[in-house]
């Protein structure tokens, strides 16, 4: 039986919010919530944390060791290489990319996207790209921010690792696959209701404040959180959205694209 591996990329040296991955929420580090949510998936066989060789990421490794979570240490800047080497070390068949800044990622949604990948014959399935005007672009696909799931095979990941050249293709894992329609078949999953106005990712301090307030109102301890739970709280407490809805979507990738342009102009 083909095993499905979730690889959670995590590092302490975030430019926008350093150390965010281990910031406490109800006396538990944010990484705890990410792993708890992903662990509730019925289709994921194993969870691995992919961090860097930087000494700054020793606390992430310490956390993984303490909690018996498999981990891999790789490049700080070449995230694609880190991801590929991690998948290779653990002999991953199918890879699910999850980010460590998504503490409330919905396990049911994860399973739905994995199911689509397993059912259909696409190279890559995700909920973060959309075709508009005959071009594939980054998109929230009507999901709340902080719900990105990307599924592909080790074979496709290896091809991306070998062939990707742009900085934006190395600083992130799957852009080379996402935006090369002649080389790869892609499928996107779009949520039936537009919930993209809800921001559940943690890139800045105000995001963490929002998550803390959300969890406080959810009154959860060990329960798994679903998108429907989040939506109910937001509907009952619309003012919560003002905490972090001023932050633009996809800032990190946009910066990588700008770096591509600068390097292209220099050459």
C-alpha positions as CSV (number, residue, x, y, z in Angstrom):
1,X,0.0,0.0,0.0
2,X,1.3,3.5,-0.9
3,X,2.1,5.6,2.1
4,X,1.3,9.2,2.3
5,X,3.8,11.5,4.2
6,X,3.1,15.0,5.5
7,X,6.3,17.1,5.5
8,X,5.9,20.2,7.7
9,X,8.5,22.9,6.8
10,X,9.5,24.8,9.9
11,X,12.2,27.3,10.8
12,X,12.8,29.9,13.6
13,X,14.3,32.6,11.4
14,X,11.2,34.0,9.7
15,X,11.8,37.5,8.4
16,X,8.3,38.7,9.2
17,X,7.9,37.1,12.6
18,X,11.1,35.4,14.0
19,X,10.5,32.4,16.3
20,X,6.8,32.2,15.4
21,X,6.8,28.4,15.0
22,X,7.4,27.9,18.7
23,X,5.4,30.8,20.1
24,X,3.0,29.7,22.8
25,X,-0.7,29.4,22.4
26,X,-2.3,28.3,25.6
27,X,1.1,27.2,26.9
28,X,1.7,25.0,23.8
29,X,4.0,25.9,20.9
30,X,2.3,26.7,17.6
31,X,4.0,23.7,16.1
32,X,2.1,21.5,18.5
33,X,-1.2,22.7,17.0
34,X,-0.1,22.1,13.4
35,X,1.0,18.6,14.2
36,X,-2.1,17.8,16.2
37,X,-4.4,19.0,13.4
38,X,-2.4,17.0,10.7
39,X,-2.3,14.0,12.9
40,X,-6.1,13.8,12.8
41,X,-5.9,13.1,9.0
42,X,-7.0,9.6,8.2
43,X,-4.9,9.4,5.0
44,X,-1.5,10.5,6.3
45,X,0.8,7.7,7.3
46,X,3.6,9.7,8.9
47,X,4.5,13.3,9.8
48,X,8.0,14.7,9.4
49,X,9.3,18.1,10.3
50,X,11.8,19.6,7.8
51,X,13.9,22.3,9.4
52,X,17.3,23.7,8.7
53,X,20.9,23.1,9.8
54,X,21.1,26.6,11.4
55,X,21.8,26.6,15.1
56,X,18.8,28.9,15.4
57,X,16.6,25.9,14.6
58,X,18.0,23.7,17.4
59,X,14.9,24.4,19.5
60,X,12.7,22.9,16.7
61,X,14.9,19.8,16.7
62,X,14.7,19.6,20.5
63,X,10.9,19.8,20.4
64,X,10.8,17.0,17.8
65,X,13.1,14.8,19.8
66,X,11.1,15.4,23.0
67,X,7.9,14.5,21.2
68,X,9.3,11.6,19.1
69,X,8.6,13.4,15.8
70,X,10.8,12.5,12.9
71,X,12.7,15.4,11.5
72,X,15.3,16.4,8.8
73,X,17.7,19.3,8.7
74,X,18.6,20.8,5.4
75,X,19.3,24.1,3.6
76,X,18.0,27.4,5.0
77,X,17.6,29.1,1.7
78,X,17.0,26.3,-0.8
79,X,13.6,25.1,0.6
80,X,13.0,22.9,-2.4
81,X,16.3,21.0,-1.8
82,X,15.5,20.7,1.9
83,X,12.1,19.2,1.1
84,X,13.4,16.9,-1.6
85,X,16.3,15.6,0.6
86,X,13.9,15.0,3.5
87,X,11.5,13.0,1.2
88,X,14.4,11.0,-0.1
89,X,15.8,10.2,3.3
90,X,12.5,8.9,4.6
91,X,11.7,7.1,1.3
92,X,8.4,9.0,0.8
93,X,6.1,7.8,-1.9
94,X,3.5,10.6,-1.8
95,X,4.3,13.9,-0.3
96,X,1.9,16.4,1.3
97,X,3.4,19.8,1.9
98,X,2.1,21.6,5.0
99,X,3.5,24.8,6.4
100,X,4.2,25.3,10.1
101,X,2.4,28.6,10.2
102,X,-1.0,26.9,9.8
103,X,-2.0,26.0,13.3
104,X,-5.7,25.3,12.5
105,X,-5.3,23.5,9.2
106,X,-8.4,21.3,8.7
107,X,-7.7,17.5,8.6
108,X,-10.9,16.8,6.7
109,X,-9.8,19.2,4.0
110,X,-6.4,17.5,4.0
111,X,-8.0,14.2,3.4
112,X,-10.3,15.5,0.7
113,X,-7.3,16.8,-1.3
114,X,-5.3,13.6,-0.8
115,X,-8.3,11.6,-1.9
116,X,-8.6,13.6,-5.1
117,X,-4.9,13.1,-5.8
118,X,-5.2,9.3,-5.2
119,X,-8.3,9.0,-7.3
120,X,-7.3,11.1,-10.3
121,X,-4.1,10.8,-12.4
122,X,-2.7,14.3,-11.8
123,X,1.0,15.1,-11.1
124,X,0.0,17.7,-8.5
125,X,-3.2,18.6,-6.5
126,X,-3.6,21.6,-4.3
127,X,-5.9,24.3,-3.1
128,X,-3.6,27.3,-3.7
129,X,-3.7,27.9,-7.4
130,X,-6.4,28.8,-9.8
131,X,-6.8,29.2,-13.6
132,X,-7.9,32.7,-14.7
133,X,-7.7,34.2,-18.2
134,X,-6.1,30.9,-19.3
135,X,-3.2,31.4,-16.8
136,X,-2.5,29.6,-13.5
137,X,-2.1,32.0,-10.6
138,X,-1.7,31.8,-6.8
139,X,-5.1,31.8,-5.2
140,X,-6.8,31.0,-1.9
141,X,-9.4,29.0,-3.8
142,X,-12.1,30.3,-1.4
143,X,-10.5,28.7,1.6
144,X,-9.4,30.6,4.7
145,X,-5.8,31.7,4.6
146,X,-3.7,29.1,6.4
147,X,-5.3,26.1,4.9
148,X,-2.9,25.3,2.0
149,X,-2.4,21.6,1.2
150,X,-0.2,20.5,-1.7
151,X,0.1,16.8,-2.8
152,X,2.5,15.3,-5.3
153,X,4.7,12.2,-5.7
154,X,8.4,11.9,-4.9
155,X,9.1,11.5,-8.6
156,X,7.6,14.9,-9.4
157,X,9.3,16.5,-6.5
158,X,12.6,15.1,-7.7
159,X,12.0,16.5,-11.2
160,X,11.4,19.9,-9.7
161,X,14.5,19.7,-7.6
162,X,16.6,18.8,-10.7
163,X,15.2,21.4,-13.1
164,X,14.0,24.4,-11.1
165,X,16.4,27.3,-11.6
166,X,14.6,30.6,-10.5
167,X,15.0,31.8,-6.9
168,X,11.3,31.8,-6.4
169,X,11.3,28.1,-7.5
170,X,14.0,27.2,-4.9
171,X,12.7,29.4,-2.0
172,X,9.4,27.6,-2.3
173,X,8.6,23.9,-2.9
174,X,6.2,23.6,-5.8
175,X,6.1,26.7,-8.0
176,X,8.1,25.0,-10.7
177,X,5.3,22.3,-10.9
178,X,2.5,24.8,-10.5
179,X,3.5,27.1,-13.3
180,X,4.8,24.7,-15.9
181,X,1.5,23.4,-17.5
182,X,3.4,21.8,-20.4
183,X,5.4,19.6,-18.1
184,X,3.0,18.7,-15.3
185,X,-0.7,18.0,-15.0
186,X,-2.3,20.0,-12.1
187,X,-5.7,19.9,-10.4
188,X,-7.0,22.5,-7.9
189,X,-9.6,22.2,-5.2
190,X,-11.9,25.2,-4.7
191,X,-14.1,25.6,-1.6
192,X,-17.8,26.0,-2.3
193,X,-18.1,29.1,-0.1
194,X,-15.7,32.0,-0.3
195,X,-14.0,32.1,3.2
196,X,-10.8,33.8,2.0
197,X,-11.6,36.8,4.3
198,X,-10.6,34.7,7.3
199,X,-6.9,34.7,7.9
200,X,-5.7,31.7,10.0
201,X,-2.1,31.7,8.9
202,X,0.6,33.2,11.2
203,X,3.0,35.6,9.5
204,X,2.9,38.5,11.8
205,X,2.3,39.2,15.5
206,X,-1.3,40.3,14.9
207,X,-2.0,36.9,13.2
208,X,-0.9,35.2,16.5
209,X,-3.2,37.5,18.5
210,X,-6.1,36.5,16.2
211,X,-5.4,32.8,16.5
212,X,-5.2,33.1,20.3
213,X,-8.5,34.9,20.4
214,X,-10.1,32.4,18.1
215,X,-8.9,29.4,20.1
216,X,-10.1,31.1,23.3
217,X,-13.6,31.5,21.9
218,X,-13.5,27.9,20.5
219,X,-12.8,26.8,24.1
220,X,-10.7,23.9,22.8
221,X,-8.2,21.8,24.7
222,X,-7.5,18.7,22.8
223,X,-10.3,18.8,20.2
224,X,-9.6,19.0,16.5
225,X,-10.7,22.3,14.8
226,X,-12.5,22.3,11.5
227,X,-13.3,25.2,9.1
228,X,-16.9,25.0,10.2
229,X,-15.9,25.7,13.8
230,X,-13.8,28.7,12.8
231,X,-16.7,30.1,10.6
232,X,-19.1,29.9,13.4
233,X,-16.9,31.9,15.8
234,X,-16.2,34.5,13.1
235,X,-19.9,34.9,12.4
236,X,-20.7,35.3,16.1
237,X,-17.7,37.6,16.6
238,X,-17.1,39.6,13.3
239,X,-14.9,42.1,15.0
240,X,-12.2,39.5,15.4
241,X,-11.4,39.8,11.7
242,X,-10.2,43.4,12.2
243,X,-7.2,42.1,14.2
244,X,-5.3,40.8,11.1
245,X,-7.4,41.4,7.9
246,X,-5.1,44.2,6.9
247,X,-2.3,41.8,6.0
248,X,-2.0,41.0,2.3
249,X,-2.1,37.5,1.0
250,X,1.1,35.6,-0.2
251,X,3.7,38.2,0.9
252,X,6.6,35.7,0.9
253,X,6.1,34.4,-2.6
254,X,5.6,37.9,-4.0
255,X,9.0,38.9,-2.6
256,X,10.6,35.9,-4.2
257,X,9.1,37.0,-7.6
258,X,10.5,40.5,-7.1
259,X,14.0,39.0,-6.4
260,X,13.6,37.0,-9.7
261,X,13.0,40.2,-11.6
262,X,16.0,42.0,-10.0
263,X,18.3,39.1,-10.8
264,X,16.9,39.0,-14.4
265,X,17.6,42.7,-14.8
266,X,21.2,42.3,-13.6
267,X,22.0,39.4,-16.0
